[in-house]
Amino acid sequence: MSHDEGSLREFLERSETPDSPPRILYPIFSTHDNFTFETAMNIAEGVEGELLVLDLLDDNSIHSAETTSIGRKLLQAHIDEDHTVDAHLIVEETDSPLSTAITVAQQRNIQLVVFDEHTPELLGEGIRGDAADQMRKKASCDVVSVTHPRSGASISSVLVPLAGGEHSGLAVVVGGALAAGANAVVELLHVSQAKDDTAQVTELFDTARARLPESVELDTQHLDAPDVAEAIIDESAHYDVTVIGKPTQNRLIEFITGSVTKSVTDASENAVLTVQRGEEGGFSFENR
């Protein structure tokens, strides 16, 4: 893995090339977790892309030696012959970290942003949307939110529940990219509350398979269960990571009644990656 370091201004002034690889952005909001960084790194490596680590320093952290070296320490700790992704470290002082991250995503054609549990919470986000929603809408890029990061755990298996929703295809691509970078196996899971037509389930799996290169090791599983969330939670216990699409129902209804995704995120024992498509839906293996 190669990496360089510079200022935000220098990075934004870099010239673009027509064949630029997919770009994955990992913003650091005052602190971080290693699992999410490794997740972003593996996703970038899985699609032969670039990883941009954006170390955002606010007024309270500018003079902290520990904080100012987070991005540098992460890259130095993970540079070895087993990782070939190109990485760029940007350290930026700002009093609006989320706005700065959105600006970078807007101006440098970022296809995917990876948020961790240290991402700032927004006022009224239960109704108006969280940081991931703001990034998706304003920068028109795809977003991954990581919860329940696993300390010191390697990734050997990835579960991707399929339901045919708006964000389901992105879940397949992110799960496949993560697996390709981490040399892991992907399991596609479809849970039916009623007897689904076998041909429809087969088509669902075939469509998902077509989104991934043949090099990704892939298995499929179809379950009949009265409670979809409970079935996914039970299966998640056998995998290192679950990648699931964000709910597509009305935000107010979701806030009041909950969703399968929220139930899985809250109750799963493994790491959960919640994905959502941006307005343009740009992240895929086809961008390599």
C-alpha positions as CSV (number, residue, x, y, z in Angstrom):
1,M,0.0,0.0,0.0
2,S,1.3,3.4,-0.9
3,H,0.2,6.7,0.7
4,D,0.9,10.4,0.8
5,E,0.0,13.3,3.1
6,G,-1.0,16.8,2.3
7,S,-3.4,19.7,3.0
8,L,-7.0,19.8,2.0
9,R,-6.3,22.7,-0.3
10,E,-3.6,20.8,-2.1
11,F,-5.8,17.8,-2.5
12,L,-8.7,19.7,-3.9
13,E,-6.4,21.4,-6.4
14,R,-5.1,18.1,-7.8
15,S,-6.0,17.6,-11.4
16,E,-8.5,14.8,-12.2
17,T,-7.8,12.1,-14.8
18,P,-10.5,10.4,-16.9
19,D,-9.6,7.0,-15.6
20,S,-9.5,7.9,-11.9
21,P,-10.2,4.8,-9.8
22,P,-13.2,4.7,-7.4
23,R,-12.6,6.9,-4.3
24,I,-13.6,5.9,-0.8
25,L,-13.6,8.5,1.9
26,Y,-13.1,7.8,5.6
27,P,-13.6,11.0,7.7
28,I,-12.1,11.0,11.2
29,F,-14.2,13.1,13.6
30,S,-11.8,13.7,16.6
31,T,-11.4,9.9,17.2
32,H,-11.9,6.6,15.4
33,D,-12.0,2.9,15.6
34,N,-9.6,0.5,13.8
35,F,-12.3,-1.8,12.6
36,T,-14.0,0.9,10.5
37,F,-10.7,2.1,9.1
38,E,-9.8,-1.5,8.1
39,T,-13.3,-1.9,6.6
40,A,-12.8,1.2,4.5
41,M,-9.4,0.0,3.5
42,N,-10.6,-3.4,2.5
43,I,-13.5,-2.0,0.5
44,A,-11.2,0.3,-1.4
45,E,-8.8,-2.5,-2.1
46,G,-11.6,-4.8,-3.2
47,V,-12.5,-2.4,-6.0
48,E,-8.9,-1.4,-6.7
49,G,-9.8,2.1,-5.6
50,E,-8.2,5.0,-3.7
51,L,-8.8,5.5,0.1
52,L,-8.9,9.1,1.3
53,V,-8.5,9.5,5.1
54,L,-9.7,12.9,6.1
55,D,-8.5,13.8,9.6
56,L,-10.8,16.6,10.8
57,L,-9.5,18.7,13.7
58,D,-11.9,21.0,15.6
59,D,-10.9,23.8,18.0
60,N,-10.7,21.3,20.9
61,S,-8.4,18.9,19.2
62,I,-6.0,21.1,17.2
63,H,-3.4,21.1,20.0
64,S,-3.7,17.4,20.8
65,A,-0.7,15.4,19.6
66,E,-2.7,12.2,19.9
67,T,-5.5,13.5,17.7
68,T,-3.4,15.2,15.1
69,S,-1.6,11.9,14.4
70,I,-4.6,9.6,14.2
71,G,-4.7,9.4,10.4
72,R,-0.9,9.1,10.1
73,K,-0.8,6.3,12.7
74,L,-3.5,4.4,11.0
75,L,-1.7,4.5,7.6
76,Q,1.7,3.6,9.1
77,A,0.2,0.7,11.1
78,H,-1.4,-0.8,8.0
79,I,1.2,-0.3,5.3
80,D,2.5,-3.8,4.5
81,E,2.9,-6.0,1.5
82,D,-0.5,-7.5,1.9
83,H,-2.3,-4.3,1.1
84,T,-2.0,-2.6,-2.2
85,V,-4.6,0.2,-2.0
86,D,-3.4,3.8,-2.6
87,A,-4.2,6.0,0.4
88,H,-4.1,9.7,0.9
89,L,-4.1,11.5,4.3
90,I,-5.6,14.9,4.6
91,V,-5.4,16.8,7.9
92,E,-7.7,19.8,8.1
93,E,-8.6,22.3,10.9
94,T,-12.3,23.1,10.8
95,D,-15.1,24.2,13.0
96,S,-17.6,22.4,10.8
97,P,-16.2,18.9,10.4
98,L,-19.3,17.3,8.7
99,S,-19.6,20.3,6.2
100,T,-16.0,19.9,5.4
101,A,-16.3,16.2,4.7
102,I,-19.3,16.9,2.5
103,T,-17.3,19.5,0.6
104,V,-14.5,17.0,-0.1
105,A,-17.0,14.4,-1.3
106,Q,-18.7,16.9,-3.6
107,Q,-15.5,18.3,-5.1
108,R,-13.4,15.2,-5.6
109,N,-15.9,12.7,-7.0
110,I,-16.1,10.4,-4.0
111,Q,-18.2,7.3,-4.7
112,L,-18.5,6.0,-1.2
113,V,-18.2,7.5,2.3
114,V,-17.6,5.2,5.3
115,F,-18.9,6.6,8.7
116,D,-18.1,5.1,12.1
117,E,-19.8,5.4,15.5
118,H,-18.0,8.7,16.2
119,T,-19.8,10.6,13.4
120,P,-21.4,13.7,14.9
121,E,-25.1,13.5,15.8
122,L,-27.4,16.1,14.4
123,L,-30.3,17.9,16.1
124,G,-33.6,16.1,15.2
125,E,-31.9,13.5,13.1
126,G,-34.6,10.9,14.0
127,I,-37.0,12.9,11.7
128,R,-34.7,15.1,9.5
129,G,-32.0,12.6,8.9
130,D,-28.5,11.9,10.3
131,A,-25.0,12.7,9.0
132,A,-25.2,9.8,6.5
133,D,-28.5,11.2,5.0
134,Q,-26.9,14.7,4.7
135,M,-23.9,13.3,3.0
136,R,-26.0,11.2,0.6
137,K,-28.3,14.1,-0.3
138,K,-25.7,16.9,-0.6
139,A,-22.8,15.0,-2.1
140,S,-24.8,12.5,-4.2
141,C,-22.6,9.7,-3.1
142,D,-23.2,6.3,-1.5
143,V,-22.7,5.9,2.3
144,V,-21.8,3.1,4.7
145,S,-22.4,3.5,8.4
146,V,-20.6,1.0,10.7
147,T,-22.0,-0.1,14.0
148,H,-20.8,-2.6,16.6
149,P,-17.2,-2.6,15.3
150,R,-15.2,-5.7,16.3
151,S,-12.0,-4.9,18.1
152,G,-9.0,-6.8,16.7
153,A,-11.1,-9.2,14.7
154,S,-10.3,-10.2,11.1
155,I,-13.0,-10.6,8.5
156,S,-13.5,-14.0,7.0
157,S,-17.3,-14.0,6.4
158,V,-19.9,-11.5,5.2
159,L,-23.6,-11.9,5.4
160,V,-25.8,-9.8,3.0
161,P,-29.6,-10.1,3.5
162,L,-31.5,-9.4,0.3
163,A,-35.0,-8.0,0.0
164,G,-35.0,-6.3,-3.3
165,G,-35.2,-2.8,-1.9
166,E,-33.7,0.5,-3.2
167,H,-30.4,0.0,-1.3
168,S,-30.2,-3.8,-1.6
169,G,-27.9,-3.7,-4.7
170,L,-25.4,-1.5,-2.9
171,A,-25.4,-3.9,0.0
172,V,-24.3,-6.6,-2.4
173,V,-21.6,-4.4,-3.9
174,V,-20.2,-3.2,-0.6
175,G,-20.3,-6.8,0.8
176,G,-18.5,-8.1,-2.2
177,A,-15.9,-5.3,-2.1
178,L,-15.3,-5.9,1.6
179,A,-14.9,-9.6,1.0
180,A,-12.6,-9.2,-2.0
181,G,-10.3,-6.9,0.0
182,A,-10.4,-9.1,3.1
183,N,-10.3,-12.4,1.3
184,A,-13.6,-13.4,2.8
185,V,-16.7,-15.4,1.7
186,V,-20.1,-13.7,1.0
187,E,-23.4,-15.3,1.9
188,L,-26.5,-13.9,0.3
189,L,-29.6,-14.5,2.4
190,H,-33.2,-14.1,1.5
191,V,-35.9,-14.5,4.2
192,S,-39.5,-15.1,3.1
193,Q,-42.5,-14.6,5.5
194,A,-44.7,-16.4,3.0
195,K,-43.8,-19.0,0.3
196,D,-42.0,-17.1,-2.4
197,D,-41.9,-18.3,-6.0
198,T,-38.7,-20.2,-6.5
199,A,-38.1,-18.5,-9.8
200,Q,-38.3,-15.1,-8.2
201,V,-35.9,-16.0,-5.4
202,T,-33.5,-17.4,-8.0
203,E,-33.7,-14.2,-10.1
204,L,-33.0,-12.2,-6.9
205,F,-29.8,-14.2,-6.3
206,D,-28.8,-14.1,-10.0
207,T,-29.2,-10.3,-10.1
208,A,-27.0,-10.0,-7.0
209,R,-24.4,-12.4,-8.4
210,A,-24.1,-10.3,-11.6
211,R,-23.1,-7.2,-9.5
212,L,-19.9,-9.0,-8.4
213,P,-16.8,-10.3,-10.2
214,E,-16.4,-14.0,-10.4
215,S,-13.4,-13.8,-8.1
216,V,-15.7,-13.2,-5.1
217,E,-16.6,-16.4,-3.3
218,L,-20.3,-16.5,-3.0
219,D,-23.0,-18.7,-1.3
220,T,-26.7,-18.3,-1.2
221,Q,-29.4,-19.2,1.4
222,H,-33.2,-19.0,1.3
223,L,-35.2,-19.2,4.6
224,D,-38.9,-19.3,5.4
225,A,-39.5,-17.5,8.7
226,P,-42.4,-15.6,10.3
227,D,-40.1,-12.8,11.6
228,V,-37.6,-11.6,9.0
229,A,-35.5,-9.5,11.5
230,E,-35.2,-12.3,14.0
231,A,-34.1,-14.7,11.2
232,I,-31.4,-12.3,10.0
233,I,-30.2,-11.7,13.6
234,D,-29.9,-15.4,14.2
235,E,-27.9,-16.0,11.0
236,S,-25.7,-13.0,11.8
237,A,-24.2,-14.8,14.8
238,H,-22.4,-17.0,12.3
239,Y,-20.7,-14.2,10.4
240,D,-18.2,-11.5,11.1
241,V,-20.1,-8.7,9.3
242,T,-23.6,-8.1,8.2
243,V,-24.2,-5.7,5.3
244,I,-27.8,-4.5,5.0
245,G,-29.7,-1.8,3.1
246,K,-31.2,1.2,4.8
247,P,-35.0,1.1,5.2
248,T,-36.9,2.7,2.3
249,Q,-40.1,3.5,4.2
250,N,-41.1,7.0,5.3
251,R,-38.7,8.4,7.9
252,L,-41.5,9.3,10.3
253,I,-43.1,5.9,10.1
254,E,-39.6,4.3,10.6
255,F,-39.0,6.5,13.6
256,I,-42.3,5.5,15.2
257,T,-42.6,1.8,14.2
258,G,-39.0,0.7,13.6
259,S,-37.7,-1.4,10.8
260,V,-36.0,-4.7,10.0
261,T,-32.7,-2.8,9.5
262,K,-32.9,-1.1,12.9
263,S,-33.8,-4.4,14.6
264,V,-30.8,-6.1,13.0
265,T,-28.5,-3.2,13.9
266,D,-29.6,-3.0,17.5
267,A,-29.6,-6.8,18.2
268,S,-26.9,-8.4,16.1
269,E,-23.8,-9.5,17.9
270,N,-21.5,-8.9,14.9
271,A,-20.5,-5.7,13.1
272,V,-23.3,-4.2,11.0
273,L,-22.8,-2.1,7.9
274,T,-25.9,-0.1,6.9
275,V,-25.7,1.2,3.3
276,Q,-27.7,3.7,1.3
277,R,-27.5,4.8,-2.3
278,G,-26.9,8.4,-3.1
279,E,-28.8,10.4,-5.7
280,E,-26.5,9.1,-8.5
281,G,-25.6,5.7,-7.1
282,G,-22.0,5.6,-8.2
283,F,-20.2,2.9,-6.3
284,S,-19.8,-0.4,-8.1
285,F,-17.1,-2.8,-9.4
286,E,-17.8,-1.5,-12.9
287,N,-16.0,1.8,-12.0
288,R,-12.7,0.1,-11.7
